[in-house]
Amino acid sequence: MKTIDQKTFSLTLPDGWEVLSAEDDEALVYKGTKITDSLEGPTLNITIRDTDGMSLDEIRQVLVDQMGATVAPDVTIDGHAYKAVTLTEDGVESLVLIYNRSADGKEVKTNFAIIFFIHTTQEDTEALSVVSSIVFK
């Protein structure tokens, strides 16, 4: 297991997952051993953003209005509901989760995470373990 510790968040990657890039408020992680595995294999793009006073429902509506996303049913992970949309870019449909619950159990009011599931779904237990390990700082 590998830990990514950034300025605004930290997370844990299961064995077999690598970091493609990481910045203060963003990480792109993938399952595989070669960088090219990120082109077709399970990949997560995780970004922490300021809510600017908006609710998660309002943030989801911005994704619909500005990016052409489609509202999807909430996804439940470890008993917590995450707002969801689907988004198609370059012919690839991705699930996008929006939430503000930290892995340490706290609900964060000023920040939220937006996670793009690329070449994977909410059924991928390893991808879900990455999501459920995120701790907001």
C-alpha positions in Angstrom: 0.0 0.0 0.0 1.2 3.5 -0.8 0.1 6.8 0.7 -0.2 10.1 -1.2 0.0 13.0 1.2 -0.8 16.4 -0.5 -1.6 19.9 0.9 -5.4 19.5 0.8 -5.8 15.7 1.1 -4.3 12.3 1.6 -5.2 8.9 0.3 -4.0 5.3 0.3 -3.5 3.3 -2.9 -3.9 -0.5 -2.8 -1.1 -2.7 -4.0 -0.9 -2.6 -7.8 -1.9 1.0 -8.1 0.5 3.8 -9.1 0.6 7.6 -9.2 0.6 9.2 -12.7 0.7 12.7 -11.2 0.0 14.5 -7.9 -0.3 18.1 -7.0 -1.5 20.1 -3.9 -5.2 19.5 -4.7 -5.2 16.8 -7.4 -4.0 13.2 -8.0 -4.2 11.0 -11.1 -3.8 7.3 -10.1 -4.1 4.1 -12.1 -3.9 0.4 -11.7 -0.9 -1.2 -13.4 2.8 -1.2 -13.6 3.5 0.8 -16.7 2.4 4.4 -17.4 0.6 3.1 -20.5 -1.7 1.0 -18.3 -3.5 4.3 -17.5 -4.7 4.6 -21.1 -7.0 1.6 -20.9 -7.0 0.4 -17.3 -8.7 1.6 -14.2 -7.8 5.2 -13.5 -9.1 7.8 -11.0 -8.7 11.5 -11.4 -9.2 13.0 -7.9 -9.5 16.8 -7.4 -10.2 18.7 -4.2 -12.0 22.1 -4.8 -13.5 24.9 -2.7 -17.3 24.7 -2.5 -17.6 28.5 -2.9 -20.6 28.2 -0.6 -22.5 25.8 -2.9 -24.2 22.6 -1.8 -23.2 19.3 -3.5 -26.5 19.3 -5.4 -25.6 22.8 -6.8 -22.1 21.6 -7.7 -23.7 18.6 -9.5 -26.0 20.9 -11.4 -23.0 23.0 -12.5 -21.5 19.9 -14.0 -24.7 19.2 -15.9 -25.1 22.8 -17.1 -21.5 23.5 -18.0 -20.0 20.1 -18.9 -23.0 18.3 -20.3 -23.0 15.7 -17.6 -26.0 13.5 -16.9 -27.3 13.1 -13.3 -26.8 9.5 -12.1 -28.2 7.8 -9.0 -26.2 8.4 -5.8 -23.5 5.9 -5.1 -23.2 4.5 -1.6 -19.7 3.7 -0.2 -19.3 2.5 3.4 -22.8 3.6 4.2 -22.4 7.2 2.8 -24.1 8.6 -0.3 -22.0 10.3 -2.9 -23.6 12.5 -5.6 -23.0 11.2 -9.0 -23.1 12.1 -12.7 -21.9 10.5 -15.9 -19.8 12.4 -18.4 -18.7 11.3 -21.8 -15.4 12.7 -23.2 -13.7 11.5 -26.4 -16.3 8.7 -26.6 -15.4 7.3 -23.1 -18.1 7.5 -20.4 -16.9 8.1 -16.9 -18.7 8.1 -13.6 -18.0 11.2 -11.6 -18.5 11.3 -7.8 -18.9 14.5 -5.8 -18.7 14.4 -2.0 -17.4 16.0 1.1 -17.1 13.3 3.7 -13.6 12.6 4.9 -12.3 9.1 5.6 -11.8 10.2 9.2 -15.6 10.5 9.4 -15.8 14.3 9.3 -18.1 16.2 6.9 -16.2 19.0 5.3 -18.1 22.2 4.6 -15.6 24.3 2.6 -14.1 21.7 0.2 -15.4 18.8 -1.8 -13.8 16.0 -3.8 -14.6 15.3 -7.4 -13.5 11.9 -8.7 -13.6 10.8 -12.3 -13.7 7.0 -12.7 -12.0 6.3 -16.0 -12.1 2.8 -17.5 -13.7 1.6 -14.3 -17.0 1.7 -12.4 -18.3 2.0 -8.8 -18.2 -1.9 -8.8 -14.4 -1.9 -8.7 -13.6 -2.6 -5.1 -10.0 -1.4 -5.4 -11.1 1.9 -6.9 -13.7 2.3 -4.1 -11.0 1.6 -1.5 -9.0 4.6 -2.9 -12.1 6.8 -2.7 -13.0 5.7 0.8 -9.4 6.4 2.0 -9.4 10.1 1.2 -8.9 12.4 4.1 -9.5 16.1 3.7 -7.0 18.4 5.5 
